[in-house]
């Protein structure tokens, strides 16, 4: 997956926006003001921090040692850093980004979740 593909994937979700609160190089993807993905799109290797269920996070780290690691500068229990350099299947990366988005949406207030469901 390329940086452009990763950006397009993150922005494909309902109400997802890209922000640069830290510096011009660090893309922060949010839904309703809540972070679901963080990446430096020009970095090599390309990595992305994604929210993850704690049990799934441990399993994924064991299954993909070195490619999925505890979230860099994030809560290690709830965040993974995923290397997006082609070694992991694009489908898996897509699922992990979607799971991160869904976890963040699930934590939003009910009124915000309902607004997201409207066309």
Phi, psi and omega per residue, in radians:
X1 nan 2.313 3.122
X2 -1.515 2.953 3.086
X3 -1.072 -0.720 3.122
X4 -1.121 -0.690 3.105
X5 -1.152 -0.702 3.117
X6 -1.107 -0.789 3.119
X7 -1.053 -0.820 -3.129
X8 -1.084 -0.707 3.109
X9 -1.076 -0.856 -3.122
X10 -1.070 -0.638 -3.111
X11 -1.457 -0.104 -3.111
X12 -1.364 -0.215 -3.108
X13 -1.460 2.625 -3.104
X14 -0.956 2.175 3.077
X15 1.163 0.253 3.106
X16 -1.303 2.432 3.106
X17 -2.352 2.713 3.067
X18 -1.826 2.371 -3.106
X19 -2.359 2.819 3.139
X20 -2.301 1.103 -3.053
X21 -1.284 -0.349 -3.055
X22 -1.692 -0.809 3.130
X23 -2.942 2.953 -3.078
X24 -1.199 -0.246 -3.099
X25 -1.623 -0.348 -3.036
X26 -1.747 1.917 3.105
X27 -1.463 2.240 3.078
X28 -2.041 2.086 -3.140
X29 -1.750 2.238 -3.032
X30 -2.268 2.737 2.942
X31 -2.267 2.210 -3.094
X32 0.878 0.692 3.081
X33 1.390 0.048 -3.110
X34 -1.903 2.299 -3.116
X35 -1.172 2.289 2.986
X36 -2.187 -0.248 3.079
X37 -2.686 2.493 -3.137
X38 -2.440 2.273 -3.095
X39 -2.711 2.755 2.950
X40 -1.897 1.755 -2.959
X41 -1.146 -0.288 3.110
X42 -1.722 0.008 -3.098
X43 -1.287 2.627 3.023
X44 -2.295 2.109 0.012
X45 -1.259 2.719 3.106
X46 -1.301 2.198 3.088
X47 -2.272 2.807 3.088
X48 -2.504 2.366 3.042
X49 -1.535 2.251 -3.103
X50 -2.326 2.471 3.068
X51 -1.228 2.561 -3.081
X52 -2.666 2.525 2.998
X53 -0.988 2.339 -3.059
X54 -0.952 -0.719 3.136
X55 -1.197 -0.717 3.092
X56 -1.139 -0.635 -3.135
X57 -1.036 -0.805 3.140
X58 -1.104 -0.786 -3.141
X59 -1.078 -0.813 -3.122
X60 -1.102 -0.682 3.123
X61 -1.112 -0.667 3.134
X62 -1.253 -0.690 -3.109
X63 -1.283 -0.494 -3.061
X64 -2.247 0.984 -3.066
X65 -0.957 2.263 3.128
X66 1.510 -0.392 3.126
X67 -1.738 -0.499 3.041
X68 -2.195 2.022 -3.057
X69 -2.271 2.901 3.092
X70 -0.949 2.491 -3.052
X71 -0.990 2.150 3.138
X72 -1.204 2.170 -3.119
X73 1.039 0.482 -3.131
X74 -2.292 3.001 3.031
X75 -1.140 1.946 -3.020
X76 -1.108 -0.368 -3.131
X77 -1.334 -0.587 -3.004
X78 -1.952 -0.089 -3.061
X79 -2.294 2.457 3.023
X80 -2.057 2.620 2.915
X81 -1.794 2.130 -3.052
X82 -1.933 2.199 3.077
X83 -1.438 2.150 -3.041
X84 -1.963 1.162 -3.064
X85 -2.059 0.192 3.120
X86 1.852 -0.299 3.123
X87 -1.278 -0.628 3.039
X88 -1.501 2.451 3.091
X89 -1.058 2.454 3.124
X90 -0.991 -0.614 3.126
X91 -1.073 -0.713 3.109
X92 -1.157 -0.778 3.110
X93 -1.025 -0.770 3.107
X94 -1.038 -0.753 3.109
X95 -1.097 -0.708 -3.126
X96 -1.168 -0.679 3.090
X97 -1.145 -0.782 3.128
X98 -1.099 -0.725 3.094
X99 -1.059 -0.722 3.119
X100 -1.075 -0.837 3.111
X101 -1.013 -0.834 -3.099
X102 -1.098 -0.677 3.110
X103 -1.110 -0.716 3.133
X104 -1.176 -0.775 3.126
X105 -1.067 -0.713 -3.136
X106 -1.075 -0.460 3.140
X107 -1.548 -0.061 3.130
X108 -1.322 2.711 3.026
X109 -1.002 2.633 -3.070
X110 -0.944 -0.749 -3.119
X111 -1.065 -0.701 3.107
X112 -1.169 -0.715 3.098
X113 -1.083 -0.734 3.140
X114 -1.119 -0.680 3.104
X115 -1.094 -0.608 3.134
X116 -1.196 -0.507 -3.111
X117 -1.348 -0.296 -3.124
X118 -1.330 2.490 3.103
X119 -1.227 nan nan
